[in-house]
Amino acid sequence: MKKTKPNHKKEATHERIVLAASKAIRRNGYDGVSVADIMKEAGLTHGGFYAHFPSREAMLVEAASKAGTDVLAVLADSVSSVPPQESLTKLLETYLSPSHINSCETGCVIGALGSETSRQSDDIRHVITQRVKEMVDLVARQTDDWGKPEAHERALSIVATMIGTLTIARAVDDPKLADAIVKASLKSLLENK
């Protein structure tokens, strides 16, 4: 049986398309993203799209997955540089930082697209569900009671508060209100950690 060599150029091009799509969906929403726009943003012609994806939907699934994975990597990296007793605080401060709040196209896909996701395909919803579970697990591992059943329940509440805070802070047009929302949420989360 003849082995096929990996096509590194094709893989790199595929990744470039997924990266462009992951930014575009967070910036414009699922329905605000066309194949032509993504290919142009990736520096490619529209005609090459189907060499990489069987459909626009397949591209959106990969883009949503990458967007979620990227944010989880940033959060995991943030906690790796601090002592365990400071890790939850660091994770919360990273997620609710001004730079994350002001970076919709590179930030949390759930915060950017949560309300839209319920109207998407089962495949997209499944990917987002996996990323939520991974985020809950990451948060639970930063709690003092990790390994106990209550750690998971607390992590669910923390993640819901994080995402809700991010979403509202991005939605309002009053910077002082956005800042107050973030500060109040951080205070509440840190007092109850």
PEWO-V358283 format. One record per backbone hydrogen bond with DSSP energy under -0.5 kcal/mol. NH is the residue of the N-H (numbers start at 1). CO is the residue of the C=O. Records with the same first field share a line. If there is no record, write none. Layout:
BEGIN
NH = CO  CO
END
This chain:
BEGIN
8 = 6
11 = 7
12 = 8
13 = 9
14 = 10
15 = 11
16 = 12
17 = 13
18 = 14
19 = 15
20 = 16
21 = 17
22 = 18
23 = 19
24 = 20
25 = 21
26 = 22
27 = 23
28 = 24
29 = 25
33 = 30
34 = 32
38 = 34
39 = 35
40 = 36
41 = 37
42 = 38
43 = 40
44 = 39
48 = 45
49 = 46
51 = 48
52 = 49
53 = 49
59 = 55
60 = 56
61 = 57
62 = 58
63 = 59
64 = 60
65 = 61
66 = 62
67 = 63
68 = 64
69 = 65
70 = 66
71 = 67
72 = 68
73 = 69
74 = 70
75 = 71
76 = 72
77 = 73
78 = 74
79 = 75
80 = 76
81 = 77  78
82 = 79
86 = 83
87 = 83  84
88 = 142
90 = 86
91 = 87
92 = 88
93 = 89
94 = 90
95 = 91
96 = 92
97 = 94
101 = 97
102 = 98
103 = 100
106 = 103
107 = 103  104
112 = 108
113 = 109
114 = 110
117 = 113
118 = 114
119 = 116
120 = 117
125 = 121
126 = 122
127 = 123
128 = 124
129 = 125
130 = 126
131 = 127
132 = 128
133 = 129
134 = 130
135 = 131
136 = 132
137 = 133
138 = 134
139 = 135
140 = 136
141 = 137
142 = 139
143 = 140
144 = 193
146 = 143
148 = 145
151 = 148
152 = 148  149
153 = 149
154 = 150
155 = 151
156 = 152
157 = 153
158 = 154
159 = 155
160 = 156
161 = 157
162 = 158
163 = 159
164 = 160
165 = 161
166 = 162
167 = 163
168 = 164
169 = 165
170 = 166
171 = 167
172 = 168
175 = 173
178 = 174
179 = 175
180 = 176
181 = 177
182 = 178
183 = 179
184 = 180
185 = 181
186 = 182
187 = 183
188 = 184
189 = 185
190 = 186
191 = 187
192 = 188
193 = 190
END
